[in-house]
Amino acid sequence: MARFAMPSRPLHSGISGRSNARRKTTGSAEIWNAVNKVLTVLVFMGFVVVLVLWFYPEVQKRNAMARDLDQKVVELTSEKLLRKQREREKFLLENDPEYIETIARDRLDLMKEGETIFRLDGPTAQAVPTPTQK
């Protein structure tokens, strides 16, 4: 029979070999856990980005409508003021002969005898001097 020689070191390193294998597995598991956490955060951030991109046009539309509403409110206020002024003028024209006389004399540049008229014109735009070129 043939005799086999025993190797000088054992094929299995015993307990110390198993612990090294566990360390490698544990190190690998820690890496995968970290990668898993990073991917979870990235997926969550992706959902947030999708939601933001989904609602962004709606927010822009809402802001544009709010600006338009503000502009319409300003226009409505000025139109109400103009309406009130015209209603007052209509009332005066229908009920006050003295007002009609005043308006007629103003438009025709007429005055009563012994009357002095002071005209107060609104502010006029003055020419802005342009800087001279050198």
Secondary structure, DSSP 8 states (H G I E B T S, - for coil): -------SS-SS-THHHHHHHHHHHHHHHHHHHHHHHHHHHHHHHHHHHHHHHHHHHHHHHHHHHHHHHHHHHHHHHHHHHHHHHHHHHHHHHHH-HHHHHHHHHHHHT---TT--------------------
